């Protein structure tokens, strides 16, 4: 059911899960159980010198969270050539590394709520959904991450693996969003890992973790749909779960090629 639009509000395009609007220099979104934890994380990022994320400004009279509107273009599908470029891919790797490093000192409250359960080892606070549609681009360069709803403690490679799936991308030839031949996927995956400065151990785990991340996503979609979430039920009806399963199988088939590209002559870190 669509919410009524007010004269001073501009509905923003998104993934179809939340009703998000712009009001002047701010974004208003419905809160969730993890919203206050995310606001604390965003405040920590700013204090740590990481400015490539919106600031939170509490809640409005309607109970919606208030966030900065970050100027630029969001990478919605179909992706532009600039978003698909090697330069953008490297910049994503650098941006994600800077974000992860800035989260290392964050100490959540003992009763902190997270959208996804924490995963071990909890090296950083994962964004949870690093994808073109959650990046703001200017002149083809990613300059900020947005939509931290799915943030949760976890290993670096867990977050980077999903970014790899979306940005390399690690997709089956039947995926019409964006796909490349396997050798090109392997080359771009190495570019992303190098830009992130990923360690040797995590390079060996990156491809299988991307597959695991898609399995996790499919389970989550069905759990949410079974619980009555109409947005996820719609995604399943549209075949998104089948697409993710197909892409996961593609990663399994080509895991050896992808891992060889990642680990050959990799710098020790």
Secondary structure as UniProt FT lines:
FT   TURN            7..8
FT   STRAND          10..11
FT   STRAND          21..23
FT   TURN            24..25
FT   STRAND          26..29
FT   TURN            33..34
FT   HELIX           35..47
FT   TURN            48..49
FT   STRAND          56..59
FT   TURN            61..62
FT   STRAND          65..68
FT   STRAND          73..74
FT   TURN            81..84
FT   HELIX           86..103
FT   TURN            104..105
FT   TURN            110..111
FT   STRAND          124..126
FT   HELIX           132..134
FT   STRAND          135..138
FT   TURN            139..140
FT   STRAND          141..145
FT   TURN            149..150
FT   STRAND          152..154
FT   HELIX           156..168
FT   TURN            173..174
FT   HELIX           182..196
FT   HELIX           200..226
FT   TURN            227..228
FT   HELIX           230..237
FT   TURN            238..239
FT   HELIX           240..253
FT   HELIX           255..263
FT   TURN            264..265
//
